[in-house]
Amino acid sequence: MYPILSKDMQAPFVYENRCPVSELGAEVKGVLEFRFMEGPRTGEIFTARVDPFTLNVELGTALVPNPFFESWMHF
């Protein structure tokens, strides 16, 4: 997906990702890449670091399919 993000957006953009892991507690980290689409920095690319975090759930909860994922995210 290639969303257009701007300062005057009326609703937030929510990024969803799917990453198969063999067990909870796996560490996730990385970067997201962005490109300016207009203005004096048009075409310039910058990255935003995603600090490491672990995939966990609270004790007593269960994982269920996420109904908010787009259909193209299901394999």
C-alpha positions in Angstrom: 0.0 0.0 0.0 1.2 3.5 -0.7 -0.8 5.9 1.5 -0.5 9.7 1.2 0.2 11.1 4.7 -0.2 14.8 5.4 -0.4 17.2 8.3 -4.1 18.0 7.7 -5.4 14.4 7.5 -8.9 14.0 9.0 -8.3 10.4 10.1 -5.2 8.6 11.2 -3.5 6.1 8.9 -3.2 2.7 10.6 -0.5 0.4 9.3 -1.1 -3.3 9.7 1.4 -6.0 9.0 1.5 -9.7 9.1 4.6 -11.6 10.2 4.4 -15.3 10.8 6.3 -16.3 14.0 6.6 -19.8 15.6 5.9 -18.6 19.1 4.9 -15.5 21.1 7.7 -13.4 22.5 9.4 -13.0 19.2 11.2 -9.6 18.8 10.1 -7.3 15.9 12.2 -4.4 14.7 13.1 -2.6 11.5 12.5 0.6 9.5 9.7 2.1 7.4 10.6 3.9 4.3 8.9 7.1 3.2 9.2 9.4 0.2 8.1 13.1 0.0 5.5 13.4 -2.8 5.4 17.2 -3.0 7.1 20.3 -1.8 10.8 21.3 -1.8 11.8 17.8 -0.8 9.8 15.9 -3.5 11.4 12.5 -4.3 13.6 12.5 -1.2 13.4 9.3 0.8 13.7 9.0 4.6 13.3 6.2 7.0 11.6 5.9 10.4 13.1 3.4 12.8 10.8 0.9 14.6 12.2 0.2 18.0 12.3 -3.4 19.0 9.2 -4.8 20.7 8.0 -8.3 21.5 4.8 -10.0 20.3 3.0 -11.0 23.5 -0.5 -11.2 24.9 -1.8 -10.9 28.5 -2.2 -14.1 30.4 -5.7 -15.6 29.9 -6.2 -14.0 26.5 -6.2 -15.8 23.1 -5.2 -14.9 19.6 -8.0 -14.5 17.2 -8.1 -13.6 13.5 -7.9 -9.8 13.1 -11.1 -8.6 11.3 -9.4 -5.3 10.5 -6.8 -6.7 8.1 -7.4 -6.0 4.4 -8.2 -9.1 2.3 -4.9 -8.9 0.5 -3.1 -9.4 3.8 -4.5 -12.9 4.3 -2.5 -15.7 2.7 
